[in-house]
């Protein structure tokens, strides 16, 4: 009937010395634990062979999102292959296996807890925006047209569902060899009413200077223009694990709000 009961995968991880730890191991930093994605699998098993390299030979290493994106590609490809074997619409197969809203908080077979979500609603909305039914009708018409087939015209429709792990910070989940993924902030308010905020994350163009000044302004009522944000200076700023994985504002920004 299309209900997936279990998954079993084997992966070669060649993401360099640091990201090789981002696979299922005894360390809770193994983000590849999320390889079950957005689906309700009663059982899952994953075997990973880690290869330590400075750079993947012959190509650029792709360690984005601590191998979560690679896991998504793997599981979504498996779902597509299954849909083809069952002669089932890929959207229907995904809908049948998505975690239901009433199942949250949901613990995956690998031990991760998803706090909330409405995955079926998200998929239905994405299909509505894209005009999925109309696209399928157009695809069927194109396949029946001998003229278009003779010209080699093909129309493909791709689907993918992605549960991302962001805001890396809680030590109980993200502790790498005893190095907790913490970040911090230090705030000093001068007698003039102006403030200096020192943060442990480095801006990559996201506009941290504005974001963090706004947080201070909201918490203390100081005008944004009177908040000087300092980052990227190890002589002044606190220790932190850095800017990646959509974690700067949730982690260091939260520290700013509390400091």
N, C-alpha and C positions, 0 to 999 in steps of 0.2 A: 504493500500500500504506500510505499515511499517513506515510511518512518524509519529513520536511521537509528540503529541500536548501539553501534560502537564504531570507533575509528582506531586505526593502527597505522602509524607512520614511522618512517625512518629518514633521518635528515643528516646531511653533512654540513656542519657549521664552519665556514671559513671566514669569520668576521673579525679576525685579529684577536690579540691577546685579551683585550678588555671585553669585547662583545661576545667572545666565546663563552663567557660566564652567563650570558643572557639566554641560556637554554636550560632545560630541566636538569638540575643538579640538586645537591643537598642544600645549596645556598638559595635563600628566598628571593634573590634578584633575578631568577630565571624567568624573564618575561615571555619566553616561548611557551610557558605554561598556559598562555591564553590561546594556544593553537586550536582549541575547540571552537573559538570564535563566538558567534551569536546563537549557536544551536544547542538544543537540549539532547546531549548524548548521554545515555546511562553509563557508558563505559568508554574510556579512551586510553590509548597506550602510545607512547612516543619514545623512540630510541634515537639519540643524537650522538654523532661522532664529531668531536671538536678538533679542528685543525688550526693550530696557532700560526698565523702569518702576519707580516707587516702589511702586505697588500696582496690581494688575490691575484695569482699569476694570469697575465694576459687580459685583464680587464680591471675596471675600477671596482673596488670593494663597495658593497651596498649594505651598510649596517643600520639603515634608517629604523627608528622607532624600536630599537633593541630587538631585532628580528620579529616584531609583531606583524609588520607588513609582509614579510616572507611567509609567516605562518598563515596569514589571510590568503595569500596567493595559493598556497598549498591546499588549504581546506576548500576554498571556493572552486578551485579547479576540480577537486574530487567531487563536489556537489554537481558541477556541470556534467562531468563524465557520467555520473549516476543518473542524472536526468535524461541524458541521451539513451542510456541503456534501458531505462524504464519507459522510454517514449513519453515522458512527462514534461510539462512546461517547467522550465527552471525556476520561475517565480512561484509556481504552485508547490514545487518540492521544497523550496526554501520556507515558504509560509507554513508548511506542514511540520517543519522541524525547528522553527524559531522558538526561543524561550518565550513563554507567555507572560503577560504582565502580572498575573496572579502568582507566579512562581518566584518573584523577587521578594526579599533578597535571595539571590540564587548562587549556590556554590557549585563550581564546575567540578568535573571528575578529577581535575588536577589540583584542586584546593583553593582556587581563587574565588573571591566573593564579589559578585556584581550587585551593587546596591539598589539600582532601580532601572526602569526602562519600559518602553512599549515598542518592541521591535516590529510586530506585525503592522501596527499603525504607521510606523516610519516607512516600511516597505510599500504599503498601500499608497501613502502620500507621494513617495518617489515615483511610483508607477503612474499615478494620476498626473503629476507634473510633466512627466516624459511623454504621456499619451501612449502608454504601453500597449493597450489593446489595438489602437489604430496602427501602431508600428508593426505589430504581428500581422494585422490584415494586409498592410502594404507589403510586408515580406512575403506572405503567401502569394499575393498577386504577381509580384516580381518573379517568383520561382515558377509560376505557371506560364509566364510570357516567354514564348519561344524566341522572340526577337531579342529580348534582354539576355536570355541564356546564351544565345549565339554570340553576343558581344562580350560574354564573360562577366556580366555584371552580377555581383553578389551583394547581399545585404545581410549583415550580421547584427545581432542584438545581444549586448553583454550585460550581465547582472553580477553584482558583488555586494556582500553585506559585511560591514567592518565594525568590530568592537575594538576600540583603541584604549590603551592604558596610558593615561596622562597624569600630570601632577605628581610625578614620582617623589615620594617623601616619607611616608610612614615607615619607620624602622622595622616594624614587625613583618612587612612585606618586601622591603627593598633595602636589604642589608648586604653589602658586598664585602665578604671576608671581614666582617666587623666594622666596615666603614659605612655608617648610616648615611642615607641620602638627605642630609639636613642642609638647610640654608638659613641665613639670618639677616638681620638688619639692625643698625645702630642709629639712633636719632638724638641729635643735640639741638636744643632750642636756645637761642641767644637772648640776652636781655632786650634786644631790639625787637623781638618777636619773630625774627627770621629763623629759619631752621636749616640744618644740614643733615641729610639722610645718607648713610653709607650702607650699600647693599652688597650682597655676596654674589649676585648674578651679573653677567656681562651682557650688555645690549648687543643684539645682532641686527639691529635696525627695526625692532618692534616698537620703539618709542618708550622705553623704560623710563626715561627722564620725565616724560609727561605722566605716565601711568602711576608711578610711585608718588610723584608730587601730588597727584589728585587724591591718592589714598590718605596721605598725611593731611591734606586740606580737609577732607571729609571727616576725619577723626578728630582733628583739633581746631578746625575753623580758621586755620592759617591760609591766606591767599596762595594759590598755586605758584604765583610768580615769586613768592618769598621762600620757597622750598628749593634748596640746592641739592640735587641728587648726585652722589659720587659713586662711581663704579669702575672696575678695572684697575684699581690701584691697591696692590697687595700690602702697601705700607699703611693704608688707612682702613680698608674694608675688611669685614669679617670673613672667616672661612666658609666656603660653600661648595656644593657639588656641581654647580654650573647651570648653564642655560641650554636646555634640550628637552624634548618630549613634552612640550606645552606645559612646563612646570614652573616657570619663573614667577608668574603672578599668583598661582595657587599656593606656592610654597613660600618664597621670599616676600611676596606681596602680603600673604597672611601674617608673616612675621612683622611686616611693617605696620599692619593694622593693630597688632597687639603690643608693639614696642612702646 
